[in-house]
Amino acid sequence: MIGLTAHQPVDTAPPTRSGPALTAKHSTAGLRWLFERRERWGLTMEELGTLLGGVRRRTLTEWQKRVNSGGDVEVTRDTMERISLLLGIHKALALITPSGHENLAFEWFQAPIDLMGLQGQSIRDYLLEQGSMDALYYVRRNLDAMRG
């Protein structure tokens, strides 16, 4: 079990939504990033769909084909928020890895971890089991708190 620990639980409430409108260019870039990392995270297309709020495998496959061919994909605000949270989780994991060992971020996503609320599960398994936006926020905020 990886010895990452958070000092105290953090608020899991999502932030208020404001700022510029998201475009198909934003969602396409987010999906491209996500598809490039899916296998390294040990996720099937079905599992990725779960993390994105119940997106069907067929839809993900169509999106991936469109992204790979240079086309744009427009997703819902909920899906884009989930992509953003997954990006933030990966970034936080990469930032807490020792210098020169950034690939550990992928391992730490899949390995059992001693993080408050995960009860020895991996981040991957916890997020898949919970399947909620709250779980994504919880992991993201705890990882951010760990890195200070």
Number of C-alpha atoms within 10 A of each C-alpha: 11 13 9 13 14 18 10 10 13 17 11 16 11 11 7 6 7 6 6 6 7 13 13 14 13 16 23 23 13 20 24 17 13 18 18 11 15 15 13 14 18 15 17 12 19 15 21 22 20 19 25 21 15 14 16 15 16 12 12 18 13 12 21 20 12 15 18 13 9 10 13 18 20 16 17 11 13 12 21 19 18 20 20 17 19 20 17 19 23 19 16 21 23 18 15 18 15 11 8 7 10 15 13 15 22 19 16 21 20 19 17 20 19 18 22 17 14 15 11 16 18 21 22 19 18 20 21 18 13 13 18 17 20 15 19 26 22 22 25 23 21 24 24 19 16 17 12 7
